[in-house]
Amino acid sequence: MKLQGKKVIQIVSDEFEDLELWYPVLRLREEGAEVHIAGEKANEQYKGKYGVPVTSDCSFEEVQASDYDAILVPGGWSPDKLRRYESILTMVQNMNDDEKVIGQICHAGWVLISADILKGKRVTSTPGIKHDMMNAGAEWVNEPVTVDGHLVSSRRPPDLPDYMREFIKVLESK
C-alpha cells in the first residue's frame, strides 16, 4: 500500500459533488491512507448534489493542519459555503505554507482563491471559474489534471482517474 501512514483530511459541506468527494476518499483508503471527513459539526450528515450522504468524523475547528499530510477539497456547490469559514481558510493556508499536498477539483478552486494561495500557481478547474482563478493570480490551463509542486488540481468528474493518479504520486513522494 503506497500511502500507509499518510493522513488526509477531506472537508465537506452540503451540495458537494458526490463523485468528487467519494472517489478520492475510496482511492486513498485503497492505497492505505487514513482519511477523515471534516464538516462544520462532528458526526453530522451532509448530502451531495445527487443525494449521496457522508457523515463527518470531526468539525473544522477540531482539525489541526499539522496532523495531516494532505487536504482534499471537493467540488459541487459546497466550496462556495466552505470558503466562508475562517478555520478552513487558515487550514488551507497552513498546509500551503508547509507544502502539504492540496487537492482541488471543479469549483473547489473557490476555497483556494479565498485562502489567497494561488498567485503564480499553474492550475486547472471547471472552466466556469477559469476567470476567478486567473483573477486570483493563477495561470489557468485546460487539462484533466495539473500539478504545481504540492498543489494538484483537476476539472470535473470524468478527470477523476487522472486526478487521483497524480494526487497519489505527489502524496507518496512527501
C-alpha positions in Angstrom: 0.0 0.0 0.0 1.6 3.2 -1.3 0.1 5.6 1.3 0.4 3.6 4.5 0.9 6.0 7.4 -0.4 9.1 5.5 -3.3 11.1 6.9 -5.7 13.1 4.7 -8.5 15.5 5.6 -11.4 15.8 3.3 -13.6 18.9 4.0 -17.3 18.8 3.3 -20.5 20.9 3.3 -23.9 20.2 1.8 -24.2 20.0 -2.0 -20.7 18.6 -2.7 -20.2 16.8 -6.0 -20.8 13.2 -4.9 -18.1 11.6 -7.1 -15.6 14.3 -6.4 -15.8 13.5 -2.7 -16.3 9.7 -2.7 -13.9 8.7 -5.5 -10.8 10.3 -3.8 -11.7 9.1 -0.4 -12.1 5.5 -1.6 -9.0 5.5 -3.8 -6.9 6.9 -0.9 -8.2 4.3 1.5 -7.4 1.6 -1.0 -3.8 2.8 -1.0 -3.7 2.7 2.8 -4.2 6.3 3.7 -6.2 7.3 6.8 -8.9 9.7 5.5 -11.0 11.8 7.9 -14.1 13.8 6.9 -14.4 17.3 8.4 -17.6 19.3 8.4 -18.9 22.3 10.3 -20.0 19.9 13.0 -18.7 16.4 14.0 -20.9 13.4 13.4 -23.2 15.4 11.1 -24.6 14.1 7.9 -24.1 16.1 4.7 -25.7 15.4 1.4 -24.2 15.6 -2.0 -25.8 17.2 -5.1 -27.3 13.9 -6.0 -28.3 12.8 -2.5 -25.4 10.6 -1.5 -24.7 11.3 2.2 -21.4 11.4 4.1 -21.0 11.7 7.9 -18.3 13.9 9.3 -15.7 12.4 11.6 -14.8 15.8 13.1 -15.5 19.5 12.9 -13.5 22.1 11.1 -12.5 23.6 14.4 -11.1 20.3 15.7 -8.7 19.9 12.7 -5.1 20.7 13.2 -3.3 21.1 9.8 -0.1 19.8 11.4 -1.8 16.4 12.0 -2.3 15.8 8.2 -0.2 15.2 5.2 -2.8 16.4 2.7 -6.2 18.1 2.2 -8.9 17.4 -0.4 -11.5 20.0 -1.4 -14.4 18.6 -3.4 -16.3 20.5 -6.0 -20.0 21.0 -6.4 -21.6 23.9 -4.7 -20.1 23.2 -1.3 -16.9 25.2 -2.0 -18.9 28.4 -2.0 -20.0 27.5 1.5 -16.6 26.2 2.7 -14.7 29.3 1.8 -16.8 31.3 4.3 -15.2 29.5 7.3 -12.1 31.2 8.6 -10.9 27.9 10.1 -11.0 26.4 6.6 -9.0 29.2 5.0 -6.5 29.1 7.9 -6.2 25.3 7.5 -5.5 25.6 3.7 -3.0 28.5 4.3 -1.1 26.5 6.9 -1.0 23.4 4.7 0.2 25.6 1.8 2.9 27.2 4.0 4.1 23.7 5.0 3.9 22.5 1.4 1.5 19.7 2.3 -0.5 18.2 -0.6 -3.6 20.2 -1.5 -6.1 18.6 -3.9 -8.9 20.6 -5.5 -11.3 19.7 -8.3 -14.0 21.6 -10.2 -15.4 24.5 -8.2 -13.0 23.7 -5.2 -10.7 26.4 -6.6 -13.0 28.9 -4.9 -11.6 27.8 -1.5 -8.0 28.2 -2.6 -8.9 31.7 -4.1 -10.4 32.8 -0.7 -7.3 31.4 1.1 -5.2 33.6 -1.2 -2.7 30.9 -2.2 -3.0 30.8 -6.0 -0.7 33.7 -7.0 1.9 32.4 -9.5 0.5 28.9 -9.4 -0.4 26.8 -12.5 -3.9 25.2 -12.0 -7.0 23.9 -13.7 -10.6 23.8 -12.6 -14.0 23.7 -14.1 -14.0 26.3 -17.0 -16.8 28.0 -15.1 -14.4 29.5 -12.6 -11.5 30.0 -15.0 -11.6 33.8 -14.7 -11.9 33.6 -10.9 -8.7 31.5 -10.8 -6.9 33.9 -13.2 -8.1 37.0 -11.2 -6.6 35.4 -8.1 -3.2 35.4 -9.9 -3.1 31.8 -11.2 -2.1 30.6 -14.6 -5.2 28.6 -15.7 -4.8 25.7 -18.1 -7.5 23.4 -19.6 -6.0 20.0 -18.7 -7.5 17.0 -16.9 -5.0 17.4 -14.1 -2.3 19.9 -13.3 0.4 19.5 -10.7 2.3 22.6 -9.4 4.5 21.4 -6.6 2.2 20.3 -3.8 -0.9 21.6 -5.5 -2.9 19.1 -7.5 -5.9 20.4 -9.5 -8.5 18.9 -11.8 -11.5 20.0 -13.8 -14.5 17.6 -13.3 -15.7 14.0 -12.6 -14.5 12.5 -15.9 -11.0 13.6 -14.9 -11.0 11.8 -11.6 -8.8 8.8 -12.6 -6.0 11.3 -13.8 -6.5 13.5 -10.7 -6.2 10.7 -8.2 -3.2 9.1 -10.0 -1.3 12.4 -9.7 -2.5 13.2 -6.2 -1.4 9.8 -5.0 2.1 10.2 -6.7 2.6 13.6 -5.1 1.4 12.4 -1.6 3.6 9.3 -1.9 6.7 11.5 -2.6 6.2 13.6 0.6 
